[in-house]
């Protein structure tokens, strides 16, 4: 095997590792996005249930392991704030995932280009088909 084939194989290996790492990170970001959506929905549903209760109902909020008496408007405001924060975080994660997906497509295009430029590398990979 000559030096150019060795370089092409090494570059292919690096690009392949990069794509795999990006895919793993993208799936972690997507999972975080799903969890934030679930938590946000939980806040919204809790708020809806609390709004149905009379205003004089005694409410408690959890702070660490302790529960403290809190007025209903404060509890509802905290739930609103928490849901809004989660929406912002989810938007940030969505943008991050989209940027990561774009990087991954660019890296995959580099892989295809490398294989197209190096027939020896394509032969070496054999039956591996990259779409």
Helices and strands as residue ranges (DSSP letters): H 3-51, E 59-63, E 66-70, H 72-117, H 119-125
